[in-house]
Amino acid sequence: QVQLVESGGGLVQPGGSLRLSCLASGSLLKINNMGWYRQAPGKERELVTTIAWLGSASYADSVKGRFTISRDSAKNTVYLQMNSLKPEDTAVYYCYADDLFTASIYWGQGTQVTVSS
């Protein structure tokens, strides 16, 4: 099994920045891709960004140019740097990892990001 623990959420004004962290533990050799989903109230969970094992990243159109994902393998941690935040970025952000062998998805507990003046 893989355990994921997020941190770094909070309240920020529009135009501000936050950095989320996701610490992975457990059966780390099973991890393939990692990334972040988010879910706003009344909406479905949506994929925000993914980073592959070798480091290539992809982003949802809504966050391109504002969010950056990075992976520190030595610390077993994935980061999400969020800049130029907008009210519509308000959501619970969930870290995920997919299993290299089974394609199962592991989830963190989620961290709230609120963008409001």
Secondary structure, 3 states (H helix, E strand, C coil): CEEEEEECCEEECCCCCEEEEEEEEECHHHEEEEEEEEECCCCCCEEEEEECCCCCEEECCCCCCCEEEEEEHHHCEEEEEECCCCHHHCEEEEEEEEECCCCCEEECCCEEEEECC
